[in-house]
Structures are given as structure tokens and as C-alpha cells.
Amino acid sequence: LDAELQLDRLKQKLSRRVLLLQGHQASWHQALALAPGTSPLCHNLTAYLRDKADFKDKLSPIVTSLSLALAVSPGAHGLGLVLYGDTLVQAQVG
């Protein structure tokens, strides 16, 4: 599977308010190898909110997304299959 995490994805790249601790980027991408009979994969990613003096928009929600797609094998033609499903998880912290 190809996994991609986007933090504060509704903002332009330079104005994102949340970054990952490792690499100070607003996105993470990794190919995950799954095989029958193996243990589940777990990845812990730590994110932080930039200092509020570094951005103007303090009221709009911070939207994150995680997408998973079946990886295309090398030499294959066309796009990989996308695993589709809508899941909305929303939390508001005051």
C-alpha cells in the first residue's frame, strides 16, 4: 500500500499550521508492505502546532487526511487502485 498523510491540507504548503516533528514537513508518504500472516504495521508520527505568531488564521479548523492506495508494481501501466471509503473524524479542542 502507498500511504500518505496530509496535515492542515486545506492551507497552502507554506502557510500550514501543523508540521511533523521529524523533518518539519506537513506531509508523510510511505510504501507499506503487507503480507498474509504477518503482524500489523504501526507507525507513530508526532506533529506539533507552529507558534501562533507564525500564522494569521487561528479560527479555521485544521483538516488532516490519510489516503491509502494499492501500489503499482514497476513496469505496470495505468494507475493503481484506490481504496475508497469516507470516514470523518472530527474533534474540536478549545
Number of C-alpha atoms within 10 A of each C-alpha: 18 16 15 15 16 19 22 19 17 15 13 9 13 8 14 20 23 22 20 17 13 10 9 11 16 22 19 16 13 11 13 13 9 11 8 6 6 7 8 8 8 6 5 5 10 9 15 12 12 12 9 10 7 10 11 9 12 10 6 7 13 18 14 16 15 12 15 19 16 15 16 14 8 6 6 8 8 7 10 14 12 13 10 9 8 5 7 7 8 9 8 6 4 3
